[in-house]
Amino acid sequence: GMQSHLQALLSLYKLFCPEQVTITLPGKMKTYFKNSEGPWKAAITAVRQRNQRTSPLSQAVFLGTSQPQSRKRKWNAQLVIPASSANTNHLEEDRENNCFYLYGTNKSIPVEQLQTFPQLLQNIHRLEFPSQMGSVLTNPLLLHYMNCVKDESIYLRLYYWMGQMLQEECTWCVVDNPYEEEFKSFLETIYKAECFLQEGFSACEEFLYKTLPLWDGFCCRSEILRLVSWIPLSSFSDIKSYLYDPLAQLFFTSSIYFKCSVLESLKELLQNWLNCNVIQMDLEFSS
């Protein structure tokens, strides 16, 4: 039957392709798809104003949302990757007593008490992970821990935190975002962590696939192309539609420098795929 959601969908089809919808639809109905072109119009306007060096849009817009909103920062807030902090109370007590229970006890150990890699190995079974997952990106011991212990919960926590930060801070997805340098630094930190782990983050992969079609090829260019080199191997259809096609549109309309940068990034991507494949083959052979 003619349900309200179905009528709304058909009316949207009729708006863009009237020849495809031949039935008569009621003139008045509840609106289910508000501002369907709003994000694209905002992005086009932002690019036009940036090229004309005029004032940017006053309203912040997320690309890909029906009712765009932006997280409002406080006047002195910054994009800060949190420091490692697990159980602060226990840590302060241990510092006051000048007592570090690193060996021969079942007590969980905050990561702040570990100073060396041997200490990490001896206490890896009772390590207390930090409450703020962002601190993993700048802590080599925690990155070692992620490599040694494949704990799904750790990756999930990092996935949700990183995905939210990338969405809120992306300078070409959020119009009128004055924190481009902070976002560049954040992307660089993610890239260094990926190089350390020798694998890309799934949240970063999703972010690239979602935002590359909207990227102007200029903002955070070197950081974005570095992250592209760590996209994990997947089906050719996905790679073509989500990676190659958006880059090709920029490639054929950009400078020689940009073309060379894209080719360098894709070469590194192929090298990373080959290295991961060789490691996987070695593991299968040894098993």
Secondary structure, 3 states (H helix, E strand, C coil): CCCHHHHHHHHHHHHHCHHHCCCCCCCCCCCCCCCCCHHHHHHHHHHHHHHCCCCCCCCCCECCCCCCCCCCCCCCCCCCCCCCCCCHHHHHHHHHHCCCCCCCCCCCEEHHHCCCHHHHHHCHHHEECCCCHHHHHHCHHHHHHHHHCCCHHHHHHHHHHHHHHHHHHCCCCECCCCCHHHHHHHHHHHHHHHHHHCCCCHHHHHHHHHHHHHCCCCCCHHHHHHHHCCCCCCCHHHHHHHHHHHHHHHHCCCCHHHHHHHHHHHHHHHHHHHHHHHHHHHHHHHC
